[in-house]
Amino acid sequence: MKKQLSVSIKGERESAKEFVAAWRRAEQGKPAEQPIERLYFEDLPTMLKVLTPKRLEVLKVLHQAGPVSVRALAGRMKRDYKNVHHDIQVLERVGLVMRSAEGKLTAPWTKIVAEIALAA
């Protein structure tokens, strides 16, 4: 199954407005918009700090490899275990990497779409 994640920059106030609008639609019995997996960052520097080229590579390799351990992923990428482990911790915190009960990692997204507005 293909899963797409939308990544963008949105402040707390904008995120809260979106949440309230969705809540009101639900209260009124209106159908929900098509579900979209979303990840918002407060600002561009934060987004770029999290989504570094190395971490995007981790996501790509992890998605292709399927459920693997951090050690297996580091070996596959020919990177130091400690660095890969740190990248995984960051990606897990923001919800881009999932960990199974057995400790295996997955990146369920087939596509990550980033949107950066140039004007407010």
Biopython code that builds the backbone (N, CA, C, O; Angstrom):
import numpy as np
from Bio.PDB.StructureBuilder import StructureBuilder

atoms = [
    (1, "MET", "N", (0.835, -1.175, 0.000)),
    (1, "MET", "CA", (0.000, 0.000, 0.000)),
    (1, "MET", "C", (0.886, 1.247, 0.000)),
    (1, "MET", "O", (1.844, 1.345, 0.767)),
    (2, "LYS", "N", (0.550, 2.191, -0.870)),
    (2, "LYS", "CA", (1.321, 3.423, -0.952)),
    (2, "LYS", "C", (0.840, 4.399, 0.108)),
    (2, "LYS", "O", (-0.358, 4.623, 0.282)),
    (3, "LYS", "N", (1.806, 4.971, 0.807)),
    (3, "LYS", "CA", (1.491, 5.964, 1.830)),
    (3, "LYS", "C", (2.274, 7.224, 1.533)),
    (3, "LYS", "O", (3.490, 7.197, 1.345)),
    (4, "GLN", "N", (1.549, 8.330, 1.496)),
    (4, "GLN", "CA", (2.180, 9.615, 1.242)),
    (4, "GLN", "C", (2.124, 10.462, 2.502)),
    (4, "GLN", "O", (1.123, 10.470, 3.219)),
    (5, "LEU", "N", (3.199, 11.163, 2.759)),
    (5, "LEU", "CA", (3.280, 12.069, 3.895)),
    (5, "LEU", "C", (3.485, 13.480, 3.372)),
    (5, "LEU", "O", (4.358, 13.721, 2.537)),
    (6, "SER", "N", (2.686, 14.401, 3.861)),
    (6, "SER", "CA", (2.813, 15.807, 3.502)),
    (6, "SER", "C", (3.572, 16.520, 4.618)),
    (6, "SER", "O", (3.166, 16.476, 5.779)),
    (7, "VAL", "N", (4.665, 17.170, 4.265)),
    (7, "VAL", "CA", (5.495, 17.888, 5.232)),
    (7, "VAL", "C", (5.461, 19.367, 4.865)),
    (7, "VAL", "O", (5.702, 19.735, 3.716)),
    (8, "SER", "N", (5.162, 20.205, 5.844)),
    (8, "SER", "CA", (5.140, 21.637, 5.564)),
    (8, "SER", "C", (5.433, 22.437, 6.825)),
    (8, "SER", "O", (5.609, 21.892, 7.915)),
    (9, "ILE", "N", (5.477, 23.742, 6.635)),
    (9, "ILE", "CA", (5.749, 24.659, 7.734)),
    (9, "ILE", "C", (4.432, 25.322, 8.110)),
    (9, "ILE", "O", (3.747, 25.910, 7.273)),
    (10, "LYS", "N", (4.102, 25.214, 9.371)),
    (10, "LYS", "CA", (2.846, 25.801, 9.839)),
    (10, "LYS", "C", (3.003, 26.118, 11.310)),
    (10, "LYS", "O", (3.411, 25.262, 12.096)),
    (11, "GLY", "N", (2.685, 27.329, 11.681)),
    (11, "GLY", "CA", (2.780, 27.744, 13.073)),
    (11, "GLY", "C", (1.706, 27.099, 13.928)),
    (11, "GLY", "O", (0.766, 26.485, 13.422)),
    (12, "GLU", "N", (1.864, 27.250, 15.233)),
    (12, "GLU", "CA", (0.909, 26.674, 16.187)),
    (12, "GLU", "C", (-0.508, 27.159, 15.932)),
    (12, "GLU", "O", (-1.453, 26.370, 15.945)),
    (13, "ARG", "N", (-0.651, 28.434, 15.706)),
    (13, "ARG", "CA", (-1.981, 29.017, 15.502)),
    (13, "ARG", "C", (-2.657, 28.424, 14.264)),
    (13, "ARG", "O", (-3.834, 28.069, 14.316)),
    (14, "GLU", "N", (-1.928, 28.314, 13.159)),
    (14, "GLU", "CA", (-2.494, 27.744, 11.934)),
    (14, "GLU", "C", (-2.861, 26.280, 12.131)),
    (14, "GLU", "O", (-3.912, 25.829, 11.673)),
    (15, "SER", "N", (-1.997, 25.542, 12.810)),
    (15, "SER", "CA", (-2.268, 24.124, 13.081)),
    (15, "SER", "C", (-3.513, 23.974, 13.939)),
    (15, "SER", "O", (-4.339, 23.095, 13.694)),
    (16, "ALA", "N", (-3.647, 24.831, 14.946)),
    (16, "ALA", "CA", (-4.815, 24.771, 15.826)),
    (16, "ALA", "C", (-6.089, 25.085, 15.055)),
    (16, "ALA", "O", (-7.111, 24.434, 15.269)),
    (17, "LYS", "N", (-6.049, 26.069, 14.162)),
    (17, "LYS", "CA", (-7.224, 26.406, 13.348)),
    (17, "LYS", "C", (-7.642, 25.218, 12.489)),
    (17, "LYS", "O", (-8.831, 24.924, 12.363)),
    (18, "GLU", "N", (-6.671, 24.542, 11.904)),
    (18, "GLU", "CA", (-6.969, 23.372, 11.071)),
    (18, "GLU", "C", (-7.624, 22.277, 11.906)),
    (18, "GLU", "O", (-8.577, 21.636, 11.462)),
    (19, "PHE", "N", (-7.117, 22.067, 13.102)),
    (19, "PHE", "CA", (-7.672, 21.052, 13.992)),
    (19, "PHE", "C", (-9.109, 21.395, 14.375)),
    (19, "PHE", "O", (-9.988, 20.534, 14.330)),
    (20, "VAL", "N", (-9.350, 22.649, 14.750)),
    (20, "VAL", "CA", (-10.693, 23.082, 15.154)),
    (20, "VAL", "C", (-11.669, 22.938, 13.988)),
    (20, "VAL", "O", (-12.801, 22.496, 14.183)),
    (21, "ALA", "N", (-11.249, 23.303, 12.792)),
    (21, "ALA", "CA", (-12.123, 23.172, 11.624)),
    (21, "ALA", "C", (-12.498, 21.709, 11.388)),
    (21, "ALA", "O", (-13.652, 21.406, 11.084)),
    (22, "ALA", "N", (-11.542, 20.816, 11.524)),
    (22, "ALA", "CA", (-11.819, 19.382, 11.349)),
    (22, "ALA", "C", (-12.769, 18.887, 12.436)),
    (22, "ALA", "O", (-13.671, 18.095, 12.164)),
    (23, "TRP", "N", (-12.568, 19.353, 13.657)),
    (23, "TRP", "CA", (-13.432, 18.963, 14.781)),
    (23, "TRP", "C", (-14.869, 19.416, 14.519)),
    (23, "TRP", "O", (-15.816, 18.660, 14.737)),
    (24, "ARG", "N", (-15.017, 20.642, 14.055)),
    (24, "ARG", "CA", (-16.365, 21.177, 13.779)),
    (24, "ARG", "C", (-17.049, 20.409, 12.659)),
    (24, "ARG", "O", (-18.248, 20.139, 12.736)),
    (25, "ARG", "N", (-16.307, 20.055, 11.625)),
    (25, "ARG", "CA", (-16.886, 19.241, 10.545)),
    (25, "ARG", "C", (-17.415, 17.937, 11.112)),
    (25, "ARG", "O", (-18.511, 17.497, 10.763)),
    (26, "ALA", "N", (-16.635, 17.322, 11.988)),
    (26, "ALA", "CA", (-17.044, 16.046, 12.586)),
    (26, "ALA", "C", (-18.284, 16.229, 13.455)),
    (26, "ALA", "O", (-19.197, 15.404, 13.408)),
    (27, "GLU", "N", (-18.327, 17.300, 14.247)),
    (27, "GLU", "CA", (-19.491, 17.557, 15.105)),
    (27, "GLU", "C", (-20.767, 17.782, 14.295)),
    (27, "GLU", "O", (-21.860, 17.421, 14.730)),
    (28, "GLN", "N", (-20.618, 18.374, 13.130)),
    (28, "GLN", "CA", (-21.768, 18.654, 12.272)),
    (28, "GLN", "C", (-22.154, 17.450, 11.418)),
    (28, "GLN", "O", (-23.099, 17.514, 10.632)),
    (29, "GLY", "N", (-21.425, 16.368, 11.576)),
    (29, "GLY", "CA", (-21.725, 15.160, 10.819)),
    (29, "GLY", "C", (-21.273, 15.214, 9.373)),
    (29, "GLY", "O", (-21.645, 14.360, 8.569)),
    (30, "LYS", "N", (-20.479, 16.206, 9.043)),
    (30, "LYS", "CA", (-19.964, 16.319, 7.677)),
    (30, "LYS", "C", (-18.834, 15.316, 7.489)),
    (30, "LYS", "O", (-18.090, 15.022, 8.425)),
    (31, "PRO", "N", (-18.714, 14.797, 6.277)),
    (31, "PRO", "CA", (-17.625, 13.844, 6.049)),
    (31, "PRO", "C", (-16.268, 14.534, 6.177)),
    (31, "PRO", "O", (-16.099, 15.704, 5.833)),
    (32, "ALA", "N", (-15.343, 13.786, 6.669)),
    (32, "ALA", "CA", (-13.980, 14.303, 6.805)),
    (32, "ALA", "C", (-13.364, 14.464, 5.432)),
    (32, "ALA", "O", (-13.733, 13.781, 4.476)),
    (33, "GLU", "N", (-12.423, 15.376, 5.358)),
    (33, "GLU", "CA", (-11.654, 15.485, 4.124)),
    (33, "GLU", "C", (-10.895, 14.182, 3.945)),
    (33, "GLU", "O", (-10.723, 13.412, 4.890)),
    (34, "GLN", "N", (-10.447, 13.948, 2.731)),
    (34, "GLN", "CA", (-9.657, 12.745, 2.495)),
    (34, "GLN", "C", (-8.491, 12.746, 3.473)),
    (34, "GLN", "O", (-7.760, 13.733, 3.568)),
    (35, "PRO", "N", (-8.312, 11.639, 4.204)),
    (35, "PRO", "CA", (-7.236, 11.622, 5.201)),
    (35, "PRO", "C", (-5.867, 11.825, 4.558)),
    (35, "PRO", "O", (-5.526, 11.198, 3.555)),
    (36, "ILE", "N", (-5.115, 12.699, 5.155)),
    (36, "ILE", "CA", (-3.756, 12.974, 4.690)),
    (36, "ILE", "C", (-2.850, 12.919, 5.906)),
    (36, "ILE", "O", (-3.103, 13.574, 6.917)),
    (37, "GLU", "N", (-1.803, 12.137, 5.797)),
    (37, "GLU", "CA", (-0.804, 12.102, 6.866)),
    (37, "GLU", "C", (0.002, 13.388, 6.743)),
    (37, "GLU", "O", (0.511, 13.709, 5.669)),
    (38, "ARG", "N", (0.116, 14.119, 7.841)),
    (38, "ARG", "CA", (0.797, 15.407, 7.807)),
    (38, "ARG", "C", (1.825, 15.520, 8.924)),
    (38, "ARG", "O", (1.673, 14.957, 10.008)),
    (39, "LEU", "N", (2.866, 16.264, 8.617)),
    (39, "LEU", "CA", (3.883, 16.603, 9.611)),
    (39, "LEU", "C", (4.201, 18.080, 9.424)),
    (39, "LEU", "O", (4.621, 18.510, 8.350)),
    (40, "TYR", "N", (3.995, 18.845, 10.489)),
    (40, "TYR", "CA", (4.251, 20.281, 10.424)),
    (40, "TYR", "C", (5.471, 20.646, 11.252)),
    (40, "TYR", "O", (5.719, 20.086, 12.320)),
    (41, "PHE", "N", (6.221, 21.602, 10.725)),
    (41, "PHE", "CA", (7.336, 22.186, 11.457)),
    (41, "PHE", "C", (7.018, 23.652, 11.698)),
    (41, "PHE", "O", (6.339, 24.289, 10.892)),
    (42, "GLU", "N", (7.503, 24.180, 12.798)),
    (42, "GLU", "CA", (7.237, 25.573, 13.176)),
    (42, "GLU", "C", (7.871, 26.552, 12.191)),
    (42, "GLU", "O", (7.294, 27.596, 11.887)),
    (43, "ASP", "N", (9.073, 26.206, 11.690)),
    (43, "ASP", "CA", (9.761, 27.114, 10.777)),
    (43, "ASP", "C", (10.726, 26.320, 9.898)),
    (43, "ASP", "O", (10.998, 25.147, 10.151)),
    (44, "LEU", "N", (11.238, 26.985, 8.861)),
    (44, "LEU", "CA", (12.131, 26.327, 7.906)),
    (44, "LEU", "C", (13.431, 25.841, 8.541)),
    (44, "LEU", "O", (13.843, 24.718, 8.253)),
    (45, "PRO", "N", (14.100, 26.624, 9.390)),
    (45, "PRO", "CA", (15.331, 26.109, 10.001)),
    (45, "PRO", "C", (15.117, 24.800, 10.772)),
    (45, "PRO", "O", (15.965, 23.909, 10.726)),
    (46, "THR", "N", (13.998, 24.683, 11.472)),
    (46, "THR", "CA", (13.712, 23.449, 12.211)),
    (46, "THR", "C", (13.494, 22.293, 11.249)),
    (46, "THR", "O", (14.003, 21.193, 11.465)),
    (47, "MET", "N", (12.741, 22.542, 10.191)),
    (47, "MET", "CA", (12.482, 21.500, 9.192)),
    (47, "MET", "C", (13.794, 20.997, 8.584)),
    (47, "MET", "O", (14.003, 19.792, 8.445)),
    (48, "LEU", "N", (14.666, 21.930, 8.228)),
    (48, "LEU", "CA", (15.932, 21.546, 7.603)),
    (48, "LEU", "C", (16.889, 20.891, 8.595)),
    (48, "LEU", "O", (17.744, 20.098, 8.201)),
    (49, "LYS", "N", (16.752, 21.215, 9.864)),
    (49, "LYS", "CA", (17.579, 20.579, 10.893)),
    (49, "LYS", "C", (17.182, 19.113, 11.070)),
    (49, "LYS", "O", (18.031, 18.261, 11.330)),
    (50, "VAL", "N", (15.893, 18.827, 10.929)),
    (50, "VAL", "CA", (15.401, 17.455, 11.075)),
    (50, "VAL", "C", (15.582, 16.661, 9.786)),
    (50, "VAL", "O", (16.045, 15.521, 9.819)),
    (51, "LEU", "N", (15.224, 17.249, 8.665)),
    (51, "LEU", "CA", (15.262, 16.531, 7.388)),
    (51, "LEU", "C", (16.565, 16.809, 6.645)),
    (51, "LEU", "O", (16.568, 17.417, 5.575)),
    (52, "THR", "N", (17.655, 16.360, 7.222)),
    (52, "THR", "CA", (18.966, 16.531, 6.596)),
    (52, "THR", "C", (19.108, 15.543, 5.438)),
    (52, "THR", "O", (18.365, 14.563, 5.376)),
    (53, "PRO", "N", (20.045, 15.781, 4.523)),
    (53, "PRO", "CA", (20.260, 14.816, 3.442)),
    (53, "PRO", "C", (20.555, 13.402, 3.957)),
    (53, "PRO", "O", (20.063, 12.428, 3.388)),
    (54, "LYS", "N", (21.345, 13.278, 5.016)),
    (54, "LYS", "CA", (21.662, 11.948, 5.570)),
    (54, "LYS", "C", (20.402, 11.269, 6.097)),
    (54, "LYS", "O", (20.223, 10.067, 5.900)),
    (55, "ARG", "N", (19.529, 12.018, 6.759)),
    (55, "ARG", "CA", (18.306, 11.424, 7.316)),
    (55, "ARG", "C", (17.325, 11.055, 6.212)),
    (55, "ARG", "O", (16.605, 10.063, 6.326)),
    (56, "LEU", "N", (17.292, 11.841, 5.154)),
    (56, "LEU", "CA", (16.445, 11.471, 4.017)),
    (56, "LEU", "C", (16.963, 10.185, 3.378)),
    (56, "LEU", "O", (16.182, 9.348, 2.925)),
    (57, "GLU", "N", (18.285, 10.038, 3.345)),
    (57, "GLU", "CA", (18.876, 8.799, 2.839)),
    (57, "GLU", "C", (18.514, 7.629, 3.754)),
    (57, "GLU", "O", (18.211, 6.539, 3.268)),
    (58, "VAL", "N", (18.541, 7.840, 5.064)),
    (58, "VAL", "CA", (18.135, 6.802, 6.019)),
    (58, "VAL", "C", (16.713, 6.356, 5.714)),
    (58, "VAL", "O", (16.435, 5.158, 5.665)),
    (59, "LEU", "N", (15.811, 7.313, 5.509)),
    (59, "LEU", "CA", (14.413, 6.973, 5.213)),
    (59, "LEU", "C", (14.294, 6.155, 3.933)),
    (59, "LEU", "O", (13.549, 5.176, 3.881)),
    (60, "LYS", "N", (15.024, 6.556, 2.913)),
    (60, "LYS", "CA", (14.962, 5.851, 1.626)),
    (60, "LYS", "C", (15.475, 4.421, 1.763)),
    (60, "LYS", "O", (14.818, 3.478, 1.320)),
    (61, "VAL", "N", (16.637, 4.259, 2.371)),
    (61, "VAL", "CA", (17.223, 2.925, 2.527)),
    (61, "VAL", "C", (16.351, 2.066, 3.433)),
    (61, "VAL", "O", (16.143, 0.884, 3.158)),
    (62, "LEU", "N", (15.846, 2.649, 4.503)),
    (62, "LEU", "CA", (14.987, 1.911, 5.425)),
    (62, "LEU", "C", (13.702, 1.470, 4.738)),
    (62, "LEU", "O", (13.244, 0.346, 4.947)),
    (63, "HIS", "N", (13.122, 2.329, 3.932)),
    (63, "HIS", "CA", (11.901, 1.960, 3.208)),
    (63, "HIS", "C", (12.174, 0.789, 2.260)),
    (63, "HIS", "O", (11.365, -0.133, 2.162)),
    (64, "GLN", "N", (13.304, 0.828, 1.570)),
    (64, "GLN", "CA", (13.654, -0.238, 0.628)),
    (64, "GLN", "C", (13.998, -1.537, 1.341)),
    (64, "GLN", "O", (13.689, -2.620, 0.844)),
    (65, "ALA", "N", (14.633, -1.437, 2.499)),
    (65, "ALA", "CA", (15.108, -2.627, 3.216)),
    (65, "ALA", "C", (13.994, -3.355, 3.947)),
    (65, "ALA", "O", (14.082, -4.562, 4.170)),
    (66, "GLY", "N", (12.952, -2.635, 4.321)),
    (66, "GLY", "CA", (11.907, -3.264, 5.127)),
    (66, "GLY", "C", (12.327, -3.285, 6.582)),
    (66, "GLY", "O", (13.299, -2.625, 6.949)),
    (67, "PRO", "N", (11.614, -4.029, 7.425)),
    (67, "PRO", "CA", (11.929, -4.033, 8.856)),
    (67, "PRO", "C", (13.347, -4.539, 9.140)),
    (67, "PRO", "O", (13.688, -5.683, 8.837)),
    (68, "VAL", "N", (14.158, -3.664, 9.725)),
    (68, "VAL", "CA", (15.541, -4.021, 10.062)),
    (68, "VAL", "C", (15.923, -3.383, 11.392)),
    (68, "VAL", "O", (15.238, -2.490, 11.890)),
    (69, "SER", "N", (17.012, -3.850, 11.947)),
    (69, "SER", "CA", (17.561, -3.255, 13.170)),
    (69, "SER", "C", (18.421, -2.049, 12.796)),
    (69, "SER", "O", (18.775, -1.865, 11.632)),
    (70, "VAL", "N", (18.745, -1.247, 13.778)),
    (70, "VAL", "CA", (19.622, -0.096, 13.544)),
    (70, "VAL", "C", (20.977, -0.584, 13.052)),
    (70, "VAL", "O", (21.554, -0.007, 12.130)),
    (71, "ARG", "N", (21.483, -1.649, 13.669)),
    (71, "ARG", "CA", (22.789, -2.181, 13.277)),
    (71, "ARG", "C", (22.787, -2.640, 11.817)),
    (71, "ARG", "O", (23.724, -2.357, 11.070)),
    (72, "ALA", "N", (21.732, -3.348, 11.416)),
    (72, "ALA", "CA", (21.642, -3.819, 10.029)),
    (72, "ALA", "C", (21.536, -2.638, 9.068)),
    (72, "ALA", "O", (22.122, -2.651, 7.986)),
    (73, "LEU", "N", (20.789, -1.628, 9.470)),
    (73, "LEU", "CA", (20.643, -0.436, 8.633)),
    (73, "LEU", "C", (21.982, 0.283, 8.487)),
    (73, "LEU", "O", (22.351, 0.685, 7.384)),
    (74, "ALA", "N", (22.708, 0.445, 9.590)),
    (74, "ALA", "CA", (24.022, 1.096, 9.546)),
    (74, "ALA", "C", (24.971, 0.318, 8.637)),
    (74, "ALA", "O", (25.718, 0.911, 7.859)),
    (75, "GLY", "N", (24.938, -1.011, 8.737)),
    (75, "GLY", "CA", (25.783, -1.839, 7.880)),
    (75, "GLY", "C", (25.424, -1.686, 6.413)),
    (75, "GLY", "O", (26.303, -1.579, 5.558)),
    (76, "ARG", "N", (24.146, -1.678, 6.130)),
    (76, "ARG", "CA", (23.679, -1.535, 4.749)),
    (76, "ARG", "C", (24.105, -0.186, 4.167)),
    (76, "ARG", "O", (24.417, -0.078, 2.981)),
    (77, "MET", "N", (24.113, 0.839, 5.024)),
    (77, "MET", "CA", (24.462, 2.184, 4.566)),
    (77, "MET", "C", (25.958, 2.474, 4.653)),
    (77, "MET", "O", (26.422, 3.514, 4.186)),
    (78, "LYS", "N", (26.714, 1.543, 5.259)),
    (78, "LYS", "CA", (28.150, 1.732, 5.465)),
    (78, "LYS", "C", (28.413, 3.028, 6.245)),
    (78, "LYS", "O", (29.292, 3.821, 5.905)),
    (79, "ARG", "N", (27.609, 3.206, 7.310)),
    (79, "ARG", "CA", (27.755, 4.363, 8.200)),
    (79, "ARG", "C", (27.975, 3.869, 9.611)),
    (79, "ARG", "O", (27.633, 2.734, 9.946)),
    (80, "ASP", "N", (28.544, 4.722, 10.431)),
    (80, "ASP", "CA", (28.788, 4.415, 11.829)),
    (80, "ASP", "C", (27.459, 4.179, 12.550)),
    (80, "ASP", "O", (26.500, 4.929, 12.367)),
    (81, "TYR", "N", (27.417, 3.128, 13.372)),
    (81, "TYR", "CA", (26.206, 2.768, 14.114)),
    (81, "TYR", "C", (25.686, 3.942, 14.947)),
    (81, "TYR", "O", (24.490, 4.233, 14.940)),
    (82, "LYS", "N", (26.584, 4.608, 15.659)),
    (82, "LYS", "CA", (26.191, 5.707, 16.556)),
    (82, "LYS", "C", (25.476, 6.824, 15.787)),
    (82, "LYS", "O", (24.469, 7.355, 16.257)),
    (83, "ASN", "N", (25.991, 7.176, 14.618)),
    (83, "ASN", "CA", (25.383, 8.241, 13.818)),
    (83, "ASN", "C", (24.013, 7.832, 13.284)),
    (83, "ASN", "O", (23.073, 8.627, 13.297)),
    (84, "VAL", "N", (23.903, 6.600, 12.819)),
    (84, "VAL", "CA", (22.615, 6.107, 12.319)),
    (84, "VAL", "C", (21.616, 6.030, 13.468)),
    (84, "VAL", "O", (20.450, 6.389, 13.307)),
    (85, "HIS", "N", (22.073, 5.563, 14.622)),
    (85, "HIS", "CA", (21.201, 5.474, 15.796)),
    (85, "HIS", "C", (20.648, 6.855, 16.162)),
    (85, "HIS", "O", (19.462, 6.996, 16.460)),
    (86, "HIS", "N", (21.511, 7.863, 16.138)),
    (86, "HIS", "CA", (21.058, 9.227, 16.437)),
    (86, "HIS", "C", (20.025, 9.699, 15.405)),
    (86, "HIS", "O", (18.997, 10.269, 15.769)),
    (87, "ASP", "N", (20.302, 9.460, 14.129)),
    (87, "ASP", "CA", (19.352, 9.851, 13.081)),
    (87, "ASP", "C", (18.007, 9.154, 13.277)),
    (87, "ASP", "O", (16.956, 9.773, 13.111)),
    (88, "ILE", "N", (18.036, 7.885, 13.624)),
    (88, "ILE", "CA", (16.796, 7.131, 13.856)),
    (88, "ILE", "C", (16.030, 7.724, 15.031)),
    (88, "ILE", "O", (14.807, 7.849, 14.967)),
    (89, "GLN", "N", (16.724, 8.089, 16.097)),
    (89, "GLN", "CA", (16.045, 8.686, 17.257)),
    (89, "GLN", "C", (15.304, 9.963, 16.860)),
    (89, "GLN", "O", (14.161, 10.173, 17.267)),
    (90, "VAL", "N", (15.948, 10.805, 16.075)),
    (90, "VAL", "CA", (15.322, 12.052, 15.629)),
    (90, "VAL", "C", (14.116, 11.744, 14.745)),
    (90, "VAL", "O", (13.049, 12.333, 14.919)),
    (91, "LEU", "N", (14.284, 10.827, 13.802)),
    (91, "LEU", "CA", (13.198, 10.490, 12.878)),
    (91, "LEU", "C", (12.026, 9.815, 13.593)),
    (91, "LEU", "O", (10.871, 10.008, 13.212)),
    (92, "GLU", "N", (12.318, 9.030, 14.621)),
    (92, "GLU", "CA", (11.243, 8.418, 15.420)),
    (92, "GLU", "C", (10.463, 9.482, 16.185)),
    (92, "GLU", "O", (9.236, 9.422, 16.260)),
    (93, "ARG", "N", (11.169, 10.450, 16.748)),
    (93, "ARG", "CA", (10.500, 11.501, 17.539)),
    (93, "ARG", "C", (9.481, 12.278, 16.719)),
    (93, "ARG", "O", (8.447, 12.689, 17.246)),
    (94, "VAL", "N", (9.757, 12.484, 15.443)),
    (94, "VAL", "CA", (8.815, 13.241, 14.607)),
    (94, "VAL", "C", (7.839, 12.333, 13.864)),
    (94, "VAL", "O", (6.993, 12.819, 13.114)),
    (95, "GLY", "N", (7.947, 11.023, 14.064)),
    (95, "GLY", "CA", (6.982, 10.095, 13.479)),
    (95, "GLY", "C", (7.288, 9.616, 12.078)),
    (95, "GLY", "O", (6.411, 9.071, 11.408)),
    (96, "LEU", "N", (8.520, 9.807, 11.619)),
    (96, "LEU", "CA", (8.877, 9.362, 10.273)),
    (96, "LEU", "C", (9.359, 7.917, 10.234)),
    (96, "LEU", "O", (9.365, 7.291, 9.175)),
    (97, "VAL", "N", (9.759, 7.393, 11.377)),
    (97, "VAL", "CA", (10.217, 6.006, 11.480)),
    (97, "VAL", "C", (9.400, 5.331, 12.576)),
    (97, "VAL", "O", (9.145, 5.911, 13.632)),
    (98, "MET", "N", (8.999, 4.096, 12.301)),
    (98, "MET", "CA", (8.229, 3.314, 13.270)),
    (98, "MET", "C", (9.088, 2.148, 13.750)),
    (98, "MET", "O", (9.945, 1.647, 13.021)),
    (99, "ARG", "N", (8.844, 1.727, 14.984)),
    (99, "ARG", "CA", (9.576, 0.599, 15.561)),
    (99, "ARG", "C", (8.560, -0.451, 15.987)),
    (99, "ARG", "O", (7.589, -0.147, 16.679)),
    (100, "SER", "N", (8.795, -1.694, 15.566)),
    (100, "SER", "CA", (7.900, -2.794, 15.929)),
    (100, "SER", "C", (8.182, -3.246, 17.359)),
    (100, "SER", "O", (9.158, -2.815, 17.974)),
    (101, "ALA", "N", (7.326, -4.111, 17.878)),
    (101, "ALA", "CA", (7.515, -4.655, 19.229)),
    (101, "ALA", "C", (8.840, -5.410, 19.326)),
    (101, "ALA", "O", (9.438, -5.495, 20.399)),
    (102, "GLU", "N", (9.291, -5.955, 18.200)),
    (102, "GLU", "CA", (10.559, -6.693, 18.170)),
    (102, "GLU", "C", (11.762, -5.763, 18.017)),
    (102, "GLU", "O", (12.905, -6.220, 18.020)),
    (103, "GLY", "N", (11.508, -4.459, 17.885)),
    (103, "GLY", "CA", (12.598, -3.501, 17.754)),
    (103, "GLY", "C", (13.040, -3.243, 16.328)),
    (103, "GLY", "O", (14.018, -2.531, 16.103)),
    (104, "LYS", "N", (12.335, -3.808, 15.364)),
    (104, "LYS", "CA", (12.682, -3.585, 13.951)),
    (104, "LYS", "C", (12.108, -2.251, 13.490)),
    (104, "LYS", "O", (11.013, -1.857, 13.892)),
    (105, "LEU", "N", (12.857, -1.574, 12.651)),
    (105, "LEU", "CA", (12.483, -0.245, 12.169)),
    (105, "LEU", "C", (11.863, -0.310, 10.787)),
    (105, "LEU", "O", (12.240, -1.144, 9.964)),
    (106, "THR", "N", (10.909, 0.577, 10.539)),
    (106, "THR", "CA", (10.328, 0.711, 9.205)),
    (106, "THR", "C", (10.093, 2.185, 8.906)),
    (106, "THR", "O", (9.898, 3.002, 9.806)),
    (107, "ALA", "N", (10.118, 2.496, 7.631)),
    (107, "ALA", "CA", (9.729, 3.817, 7.132)),
    (107, "ALA", "C", (8.567, 3.552, 6.182)),
    (107, "ALA", "O", (8.789, 3.192, 5.026)),
    (108, "PRO", "N", (7.333, 3.724, 6.651)),
    (108, "PRO", "CA", (6.174, 3.298, 5.872)),
    (108, "PRO", "C", (5.830, 4.178, 4.680)),
    (108, "PRO", "O", (4.952, 3.825, 3.892)),
    (109, "TRP", "N", (6.489, 5.297, 4.532)),
    (109, "TRP", "CA", (6.116, 6.242, 3.484)),
    (109, "TRP", "C", (6.729, 5.857, 2.146)),
    (109, "TRP", "O", (7.923, 5.567, 2.073)),
    (110, "THR", "N", (5.925, 5.852, 1.088)),
    (110, "THR", "CA", (6.456, 5.641, -0.252)),
    (110, "THR", "C", (6.817, 6.977, -0.890)),
    (110, "THR", "O", (7.593, 7.045, -1.843)),
    (111, "LYS", "N", (6.226, 8.043, -0.335)),
    (111, "LYS", "CA", (6.466, 9.369, -0.891)),
    (111, "LYS", "C", (6.330, 10.405, 0.220)),
    (111, "LYS", "O", (5.387, 10.363, 1.010)),
    (112, "ILE", "N", (7.278, 11.329, 0.271)),
    (112, "ILE", "CA", (7.198, 12.454, 1.194)),
    (112, "ILE", "C", (7.182, 13.720, 0.344)),
    (112, "ILE", "O", (8.107, 13.987, -0.423)),
    (113, "VAL", "N", (6.109, 14.491, 0.498)),
    (113, "VAL", "CA", (5.934, 15.714, -0.278)),
    (113, "VAL", "C", (6.127, 16.898, 0.657)),
    (113, "VAL", "O", (5.400, 17.046, 1.639)),
    (114, "ALA", "N", (7.106, 17.739, 0.350)),
    (114, "ALA", "CA", (7.384, 18.911, 1.183)),
    (114, "ALA", "C", (6.864, 20.163, 0.495)),
    (114, "ALA", "O", (7.035, 20.350, -0.710)),
    (115, "GLU", "N", (6.228, 21.012, 1.287)),
    (115, "GLU", "CA", (5.704, 22.275, 0.767)),
    (115, "GLU", "C", (6.290, 23.414, 1.585)),
    (115, "GLU", "O", (6.205, 23.430, 2.813)),
    (116, "ILE", "N", (6.888, 24.368, 0.878)),
    (116, "ILE", "CA", (7.471, 25.529, 1.537)),
    (116, "ILE", "C", (6.900, 26.770, 0.862)),
    (116, "ILE", "O", (7.191, 27.037, -0.305)),
    (117, "ALA", "N", (6.095, 27.522, 1.588)),
    (117, "ALA", "CA", (5.502, 28.744, 1.047)),
    (117, "ALA", "C", (6.545, 29.860, 1.062)),
    (117, "ALA", "O", (7.272, 30.030, 2.041)),
    (118, "LEU", "N", (6.609, 30.604, -0.017)),
    (118, "LEU", "CA", (7.555, 31.710, -0.096)),
    (118, "LEU", "C", (6.959, 33.008, 0.425)),
    (118, "LEU", "O", (7.683, 33.966, 0.697)),
    (119, "ALA", "N", (5.648, 33.038, 0.561)),
    (119, "ALA", "CA", (4.965, 34.216, 1.100)),
    (119, "ALA", "C", (3.941, 33.770, 2.124)),
    (119, "ALA", "O", (3.380, 32.679, 2.021)),
    (120, "ALA", "N", (3.701, 34.612, 3.105)),
    (120, "ALA", "CA", (2.742, 34.273, 4.167)),
    (120, "ALA", "C", (1.314, 34.393, 3.692)),
    (120, "ALA", "O", (0.385, 34.143, 4.460)),
]
sb = StructureBuilder()
sb.init_structure("model")
sb.init_model(0)
sb.init_chain("A")
sb.init_seg("    ")
for serial, (resi, resn, name, xyz) in enumerate(atoms, 1):
    if name == "N":
        sb.init_residue(resn, " ", resi, " ")
    sb.init_atom(name, np.array(xyz, "f"), 0.0, 1.0, " ", f" {name:<3s}", serial, name[0])
structure = sb.get_structure()
